[in-house]
Amino acid sequence: MNLYEKINVKESEQIEGLAFVPTLGSKELDDRDGFPPEWPTGVNTHLHFSECTKDHFVDLFSRVKDTCGAILEIGVWGEPHHQDNAGRSTELIQEMKNKETIYLGVDINDRSFVQDDENNFHFLQSDSMDTEKIHAKIKELEIEGFDFIFIDGWHSVNAVLHEWKHYVIPFLNKGGILVLHDTNTHPGPYVLFDSIDEEVFESEKYCLGNHYGLGAIWYRKDS
């Protein structure tokens, strides 16, 4: 059965920036990090971050690099998943960002090795669902908005919708870019793209086929 036939719509709810609120049909399913095994996505690869993913990630960040005041990354890299991986998002940001650009990385695990005050790298160990803690850190760093947000944390529908409501809508600057990983393979990123309000946002998916997938969302110029 096609995955889309499994997805229901919560007609009674509204979230800013979305045409409808996606769901997989139950809290148990909506809180899963991955699709149930009987819902195959057709992806069969060990490359968590493929060469295609890397190229598009670099291109997307390059679009805002020169004017980027602040970056938010939810899900900070640990050890590479496989020796053939083309890279990881945090490493690429470390290589590319301007020194004055503020980076805030958030992860449920300890990734404090990225902390580097001299180069404006900051880390907060937190679940992304702890809105108060993360908002307090954003305020402490005197960040008013982000020009680049990368989401690669817990991939459930509910987690991604929470991140959309509490970090993207309040903080993504006009002219900024939201990037999500695993748009081919995990329920939250997968369904978010279908629910985007196209009168407000533009979106594009990259690395279709046998890749974990990458996607970008940004405000329409006329919105």
LINVEN-V497438 format. One record per pair of residues at least 4 apart in sequence whose ideal C-beta (glycine too) atoms are under 8 Angstrom apart, sorted by the first residue. I is the first residue (numbers start at 1). J is the second residue. If there is no record, write none. Layout:
I_J, I_J
//
This chain:
1_5, 1_6, 1_39, 2_6, 3_7, 3_35, 3_39, 3_41, 3_190, 4_194, 6_24, 6_25, 6_39, 7_22, 7_23, 7_24, 7_25, 7_191, 7_194, 8_23, 8_24, 8_25, 9_20, 9_21, 9_22, 9_23, 10_20, 10_21, 10_22, 10_23, 11_20, 13_21, 14_18, 14_21, 15_21, 15_161, 15_164, 15_165, 16_165, 16_169, 17_164, 17_168, 17_169, 17_196, 17_197, 17_200, 17_201, 18_22, 18_164, 18_192, 18_195, 18_196, 18_197, 19_195, 19_196, 19_197, 19_198, 20_195, 21_161, 21_195, 22_157, 22_161, 22_191, 22_192, 22_194, 22_195, 23_29, 23_30, 23_157, 23_191, 24_29, 24_30, 24_32, 24_157, 24_187, 24_191, 25_29, 25_30, 26_30, 27_31, 27_158, 28_32, 29_36, 29_157, 29_187, 30_156, 30_157, 30_158, 30_187, 31_156, 31_157, 31_158, 31_159, 32_36, 32_156, 32_187, 33_154, 33_155, 33_156, 33_186, 34_155, 34_185, 34_186, 34_187, 35_39, 35_40, 35_41, 35_185, 35_186, 35_187, 35_190, 41_184, 41_185, 41_190, 42_210, 43_184, 43_185, 43_210, 43_211, 43_212, 43_213, 44_210, 45_50, 45_210, 45_211, 45_212, 46_81, 46_82, 46_84, 47_82, 47_84, 47_85, 47_86, 47_211, 47_212, 48_80, 48_81, 48_82, 48_85, 48_212, 49_53, 49_54, 49_80, 49_81, 49_85, 49_86, 49_87, 49_88, 49_89, 49_181, 49_212, 50_54, 50_85, 50_86, 50_207, 50_211, 50_212, 51_55, 51_86, 52_56, 52_206, 52_207, 52_211, 52_214, 53_57, 53_86, 53_181, 53_206, 53_207, 53_211, 53_212, 53_213, 53_214, 54_58, 54_86, 54_87, 54_92, 55_59, 56_60, 56_206, 56_207, 56_214, 57_61, 57_89, 57_92, 57_179, 57_214, 58_62, 58_92, 58_96, 59_63, 60_64, 60_148, 60_177, 60_179, 60_216, 61_65, 61_68, 61_92, 61_93, 61_96, 61_97, 61_148, 61_177, 61_179, 62_96, 63_177, 64_68, 64_147, 64_148, 64_175, 64_176, 64_177, 65_96, 65_97, 65_98, 66_98, 67_147, 67_175, 68_97, 68_98, 68_101, 68_147, 68_148, 69_101, 69_102, 69_143, 69_145, 69_146, 69_147, 69_173, 70_101, 70_102, 70_103, 70_104, 70_141, 70_143, 70_145, 70_146, 70_147, 70_148, 71_93, 71_97, 71_101, 71_102, 71_103, 71_104, 71_146, 71_147, 71_148, 71_149, 71_150, 72_104, 72_106, 72_146, 72_148, 72_149, 72_150, 72_167, 72_171, 73_89, 73_90, 73_93, 73_103, 73_104, 73_105, 73_106, 73_149, 73_150, 73_152, 74_106, 74_107, 74_128, 74_149, 74_150, 74_151, 74_152, 74_153, 74_163, 74_167, 75_106, 75_107, 75_150, 75_151, 75_152, 75_153, 75_181, 76_90, 76_105, 76_106, 76_107, 76_109, 76_111, 76_114, 76_123, 77_88, 77_89, 77_90, 77_91, 77_111, 78_109, 78_111, 80_85, 80_88, 81_85, 87_91, 87_92, 88_92, 89_93, 89_150, 89_152, 89_181, 90_94, 90_105, 90_111, 90_114, 91_95, 92_96, 93_97, 93_103, 93_150, 94_114, 94_121, 97_101, 97_103, 99_119, 99_120, 100_120, 101_120, 102_120, 102_122, 102_141, 102_143, 103_114, 103_120, 103_121, 103_122, 104_122, 104_123, 104_124, 104_137, 104_138, 104_141, 104_143, 105_111, 105_114, 105_121, 105_122, 105_123, 105_124, 106_123, 106_124, 106_125, 106_126, 106_128, 106_134, 106_153, 107_111, 107_123, 107_125, 107_126, 107_153, 108_125, 108_126, 108_127, 108_128, 108_153, 108_154, 109_125, 110_125, 111_123, 111_125, 112_123, 112_125, 114_121, 114_123, 115_121, 115_122, 115_123, 116_120, 116_121, 117_121, 117_122, 122_137, 122_141, 124_133, 124_134, 124_137, 126_130, 126_133, 126_134, 126_137, 128_134, 128_153, 128_154, 128_159, 128_162, 128_163, 128_167, 129_159, 129_162, 130_134, 131_135, 131_162, 131_166, 132_136, 133_137, 134_138, 134_166, 134_167, 135_139, 135_166, 136_140, 137_141, 138_143, 138_171, 139_143, 143_171, 145_171, 145_172, 145_173, 145_176, 146_167, 146_171, 146_172, 146_173, 146_176, 147_173, 147_175, 147_176, 147_177, 148_176, 148_177, 148_179, 149_167, 149_168, 149_171, 149_172, 149_176, 149_177, 149_178, 149_179, 150_179, 150_180, 150_181, 151_160, 151_163, 151_178, 151_179, 151_180, 151_181, 151_189, 152_180, 152_181, 152_182, 153_159, 153_163, 154_159, 154_188, 155_159, 155_160, 155_182, 155_186, 155_187, 155_188, 155_189, 156_160, 156_187, 156_188, 157_161, 157_187, 157_188, 157_191, 158_162, 158_188, 159_163, 159_188, 160_164, 160_180, 160_188, 160_189, 160_192, 161_165, 161_188, 161_192, 162_166, 163_167, 163_168, 164_168, 164_169, 164_192, 165_169, 166_170, 167_171, 168_172, 168_178, 168_217, 172_176, 172_178, 172_219, 174_219, 175_218, 175_219, 176_218, 176_219, 177_216, 177_217, 177_218, 178_216, 178_217, 178_218, 179_214, 179_215, 179_216, 179_217, 180_189, 180_192, 180_214, 180_215, 180_216, 180_217, 181_189, 181_212, 181_213, 181_214, 182_186, 182_189, 182_190, 182_212, 182_213, 183_189, 183_190, 183_193, 183_205, 183_212, 183_213, 183_214, 183_215, 184_190, 184_205, 184_207, 184_208, 184_209, 184_211, 184_212, 184_213, 185_190, 185_212, 185_213, 186_190, 187_191, 188_192, 189_193, 189_213, 189_215, 191_195, 192_196, 193_203, 193_205, 193_215, 193_217, 196_200, 196_201, 196_203, 196_217, 197_201, 198_202, 198_203, 199_220, 199_223, 200_219, 200_220, 200_223, 201_217, 201_218, 201_219, 201_220, 201_223, 202_217, 202_218, 202_219, 202_220, 203_215, 203_216, 203_217, 203_218, 204_215, 204_216, 205_213, 205_214, 205_215, 206_213, 206_214, 206_215, 206_216, 207_211, 207_212, 207_213, 207_214, 208_213, 219_223
//
